[in-house]
Amino acid sequence: MSNGVLLAIDTATRMPSIALYGAEGLLGEQTWRSGRNQSVEVLPSIDRLLALASVTRQELGAVAVAKGPGSFTGLRIGFSLAKGLCLALSLPIIAVPALEVSAYSAGDPGGLVVAIVEAGRRRIVVGVYAFADGLPQLQGELSLHATDAWTPPIDQPLLITGEVSPALAERLLSLPEGDALSLASPAGSVRRAGFLAELAWYRWQAGQVDDLDLLSPIYIQQPVSGTA
């Protein structure tokens, strides 16, 4: 079993989130809405969270990062911070897809979970997940859509979570098959680094870490395989 505290960093979208996770579970977490200041907000926030949890940088054992999809700039910030800390402290890195984190935070509804992240230019990236052994598994591929044109395939009940704007929520619920859709609450839809940290913790303990030199973010311009 790997020892130490895991630091999780999610800057994939305009709601950056950081968390600390240890053998006893979640140690601390901070999530906030940012303007365009993530490059100067995140590192001081990490230092404050470490201080609140009485954890030093030397006690960190691994770093987790949300690898996208999401904002190009946001992902670059998160990866730069995560890789910099790993290089400076000789730590392993674990990357988890952002939509997987959203699906995991929604919990297993007994059916499919549709996770959404905004992609800019009035577009969204969509991933469909089914749970197996308590963990979300991507079904098929991630897909990129115009927000005002996307309609989910409603052939069974679906739970929709993630970055669902009020306008999109209203349109989805007004569909003829809208009764088959359930939307997570606005607060419940926020992607939190505590869930990223928990997923990464399981992988770290199983020895599943990423290659620091080869690791890169997911930037969606076309469908991406579920194994990516």
PyMOL commands that set and color helices and strands:
alter all, ss='L'
color gray80, all
select helices_A, chain A and resi 38-52+57-59+72-89+98-106+166-173+178-180+186-189+193-205
alter helices_A, ss='H'
color red, helices_A
select strands_A, chain A and resi 5-10+17-22+25-31+60-66+93-96+112-120+123-132+135-138+141-146+158-162+181-183+224-225
alter strands_A, ss='S'
color yellow, strands_A
deselect
rebuild
show_as cartoon
